[in-house]
Structure formats: C-alpha cells, structure tokens
Amino acid sequence: MTLTPVSCQATDMISPKPGSNGDQAVNGPSFQQRVQPWMMACFGQEISADKLERADRFIEEALELVQSGGYPRERVAALTDYVYSREAGEVFQEVGGVMVTLAAYCLAHDLDMHEAGETELERIWTKVEQIRAKQAAKPTGSALPVAVPAATPDSEAVEAAWNSIADENNRWPALSLDERDDFIRFAAALRALPDGGVNNGRPREEGQ
C-alpha cells in the first residue's frame, strides 16, 4: 500500500483569532473592551490613560501572581537586572509575549486564564467605591499603591551599628580618607534616626 504525502502548512492548523471582528459580532465586546468602562468608573480618563500608572499596576499584579505561586523574591531581582541590561523591545510584540507566557503559566498551574479574568472583572465591579478611595489616598508620584511608613530599626540593630562604629573609631589612625568619610556619614545617619525606641541612635537605658 502506497501512502500519498499530504501537504500541510502551519497556517492550516491555526484557529481563528479570538476577539477578531467576526468573533465580536457573534460574542459581543472583547474582554479588553469590557475592562474600559470599569476603568472609567474607577479612575476617569486621565488616570486610565496614564501609561506609567498602568505599568505600575501591571507589575504589581504580575508580582502578586508569581508570589502566590511560590516564586522566590531573589529571582525577581535577577531577572530585572537581566531585562534592563538589554535593548527595549517593541510594545505590541511584548504584549503578545505576555499573553502567551500567561497562558503557558496557567496551563502549568491547571488554571483557566479566561475564567479567572471574567471572575475578577465581575468582582472588581463590586469594589468601585473602595478602589476610588484607595486611588485618592495613593502617594503622588509613587509606584506604590499605598503610602508605606519608613521602618524604624529595633534597638538591637542600632546597638550593633554603634558597635561597628566603635570598632572603626578604635582604628581611626589607620583609616584612609575615604574610609573616614564613610564612617562620618554612617554615624551621622544613625544620629538622624527618628526616636523609635532609641535615644539618638543608641538603645534606651532602663527606666528612660
């Protein structure tokens, strides 16, 4: 029996593009189009169109996603350095890459990305007032969605820092000029710390 070779091109195996004009005519507006009225309701035109703000929130959600899947924090820093050491890509192509890799991530985690998106869009429509209030309280010019107070070091950390300064002070004559400058800046920074359980950068004495 002789088998006749059959010509098959890759394009023959590609399904019609979801979200194409023909598909929308049957199924209604795309997911992207249905997100827009929610954006307008929460933020208005100016904030919705702010590219830097949209990038901040995209990065935040992407990090929250990989964090929820157990992704190590140190790998984020390594990949950030790697990406920003290379030439910037083209936005349209990179969006395609995000869509493909998100689909692949969901396959690996046995998740339906479309169901997750629809569920979240339905949920956030019930949170419009809370989201507006959060946006109003957002620090101006910050990438962070909320104001984060500066951390105050505990007394043990401050004591250890002062001990290191004492060690440097004991060998002051042997220090180079640069090392002396570093020492002075370090001591000045400690003395400038707010009083959060320490006195002028030193641990409180009993009864103070």
RODRENBA-285900 format. One line per field, with one value per residue (C-alpha): residue number from 1; residue in three letters; x, y, z. Coordinates in steps of 0.25 Angstrom, whole numbers. Layout:
<gulums>
k = (NUM;...)
r = (ALA;...)
X = (X;...)
Y = (Y;...)
Z = (Z;...)
</gulums>
This chain:
<gulums>
k = (1;2;3;4;5;6;7;8;9;10;11;12;13;14;15;16;17;18;19;20;21;22;23;24;25;26;27;28;29;30;31;32;33;34;35;36;37;38;39;40;41;42;43;44;45;46;47;48;49;50;51;52;53;54;55;56;57;58;59;60;61;62;63;64;65;66;67;68;69;70;71;72;73;74;75;76;77;78;79;80;81;82;83;84;85;86;87;88;89;90;91;92;93;94;95;96;97;98;99;100;101;102;103;104;105;106;107;108;109;110;111;112;113;114;115;116;117;118;119;120;121;122;123;124;125;126;127;128;129;130;131;132;133;134;135;136;137;138;139;140;141;142;143;144;145;146;147;148;149;150;151;152;153;154;155;156;157;158;159;160;161;162;163;164;165;166;167;168;169;170;171;172;173;174;175;176;177;178;179;180;181;182;183;184;185;186;187;188;189;190;191;192;193;194;195;196;197;198;199;200;201;202;203;204;205;206;207;208)
r = (MET;THR;LEU;THR;PRO;VAL;SER;CYS;GLN;ALA;THR;ASP;MET;ILE;SER;PRO;LYS;PRO;GLY;SER;ASN;GLY;ASP;GLN;ALA;VAL;ASN;GLY;PRO;SER;PHE;GLN;GLN;ARG;VAL;GLN;PRO;TRP;MET;MET;ALA;CYS;PHE;GLY;GLN;GLU;ILE;SER;ALA;ASP;LYS;LEU;GLU;ARG;ALA;ASP;ARG;PHE;ILE;GLU;GLU;ALA;LEU;GLU;LEU;VAL;GLN;SER;GLY;GLY;TYR;PRO;ARG;GLU;ARG;VAL;ALA;ALA;LEU;THR;ASP;TYR;VAL;TYR;SER;ARG;GLU;ALA;GLY;GLU;VAL;PHE;GLN;GLU;VAL;GLY;GLY;VAL;MET;VAL;THR;LEU;ALA;ALA;TYR;CYS;LEU;ALA;HIS;ASP;LEU;ASP;MET;HIS;GLU;ALA;GLY;GLU;THR;GLU;LEU;GLU;ARG;ILE;TRP;THR;LYS;VAL;GLU;GLN;ILE;ARG;ALA;LYS;GLN;ALA;ALA;LYS;PRO;THR;GLY;SER;ALA;LEU;PRO;VAL;ALA;VAL;PRO;ALA;ALA;THR;PRO;ASP;SER;GLU;ALA;VAL;GLU;ALA;ALA;TRP;ASN;SER;ILE;ALA;ASP;GLU;ASN;ASN;ARG;TRP;PRO;ALA;LEU;SER;LEU;ASP;GLU;ARG;ASP;ASP;PHE;ILE;ARG;PHE;ALA;ALA;ALA;LEU;ARG;ALA;LEU;PRO;ASP;GLY;GLY;VAL;ASN;ASN;GLY;ARG;PRO;ARG;GLU;GLU;GLY;GLN)
X = (0;6;3;2;9;-1;4;0;4;5;-6;-16;-15;-17;-30;-38;-33;-41;-46;-46;-56;-64;-63;-68;-80;-85;-80;-80;-69;-56;-51;-41;-53;-61;-50;-50;-64;-59;-46;-55;-64;-52;-41;-47;-40;-27;-22;-27;-19;-6;4;13;2;-3;11;12;-1;3;16;9;-1;9;18;6;3;16;17;4;10;23;33;45;47;62;59;51;63;72;62;60;75;75;64;68;82;77;71;56;46;34;22;12;21;24;9;7;19;11;-1;6;14;2;-6;6;7;-8;-6;5;-3;-16;-23;-33;-28;-41;-50;-40;-41;-56;-57;-48;-55;-69;-62;-56;-69;-74;-62;-62;-64;-53;-44;-47;-44;-31;-27;-30;-20;-9;4;7;18;20;20;14;-2;-2;7;17;23;38;43;50;61;60;69;78;80;84;93;100;102;108;118;123;125;133;142;144;147;158;166;163;178;179;167;168;162;150;148;148;137;129;130;125;113;109;110;102;91;90;88;78;69;55;53;46;51;65;72;80;83;86;77;69;74;65;55;56)
Y = (0;13;26;39;50;61;76;83;97;103;113;101;98;112;114;127;139;140;155;157;166;154;147;160;161;148;148;163;172;166;165;177;186;181;186;200;204;199;207;220;217;216;225;234;237;244;233;222;227;229;219;220;217;206;200;201;193;183;180;179;169;161;160;157;145;139;141;134;122;122;129;133;148;148;142;155;164;155;156;171;173;164;170;185;181;178;187;191;182;187;188;181;169;169;169;157;150;154;147;135;133;136;125;115;119;116;103;99;103;96;109;115;129;134;129;136;149;148;145;156;167;163;164;178;184;182;189;203;212;205;206;221;223;215;223;236;233;228;235;245;241;227;214;208;207;212;220;211;217;217;205;209;199;192;194;182;186;200;195;186;198;207;195;195;210;208;198;207;218;210;209;223;226;214;218;224;237;230;221;233;240;227;226;240;238;225;232;244;235;227;240;245;233;236;233;219;213;218;231;238;225;218;208;214;211;204;214;225)
Z = (0;-4;4;-3;4;9;8;21;25;39;36;33;48;54;59;56;65;77;79;64;58;53;67;74;64;70;84;87;92;96;110;107;103;115;124;119;125;139;137;134;146;156;151;139;126;131;141;132;121;129;124;136;145;137;136;152;154;143;150;164;159;152;164;173;163;163;179;180;172;181;173;180;182;178;164;162;165;156;144;146;144;132;125;127;123;109;98;100;91;83;91;82;81;96;99;91;99;112;107;102;115;124;116;118;133;135;127;137;149;143;143;132;129;123;135;144;137;136;151;155;146;152;166;164;159;173;178;171;183;191;179;177;191;190;178;185;196;187;189;178;168;175;169;181;182;197;206;213;226;227;236;249;253;266;278;275;261;265;276;266;257;268;272;258;259;272;265;253;264;271;258;253;250;241;233;219;216;208;220;229;221;221;236;238;228;235;249;244;238;251;259;249;252;258;272;271;284;283;288;277;271;284;291;303;317;327;333;322)
</gulums>
